[in-house]
Amino acid sequence: MGSDSKAQTKMIEESFETYSTAVFLRGANQRKYGTLMEGYRGQYSGGRNHYPTTLLNAVDALRTHKADDKKKSKDAQKKSDKYASKDDGTGENIFAQSLND
């Protein structure tokens, strides 16, 4: 019975480390590490789990990852601006109604 409680304690500690690592990676700067995270998600959905399971491995993965290309992030920003509202901020066109109705 003593070995069961030791095994249970070990599993709890390992699962907490894995959870903490996932939270840490989720909080990483997505502009710099977005492609790394997309890669992990894509691999996981393909049946391969390459997510780091310890904080040390996660920090190493972020440290060795080449920062995402700034040009790509600027292009993405321009694309999102392209689809942004053309309203000048006055709000005059929000509830425009025809006077002929």
Secondary structure, DSSP 4 states (H G I P E B T S, - for coil): -HHHHHHHHHHHHHHHHHHHHHHHHHTS-HHHHHHHHHHHHHHHHTT------SHHHHHHHHHHSPPPPHHHHHHHHHHHHHTS----SS-TTTT---TT-
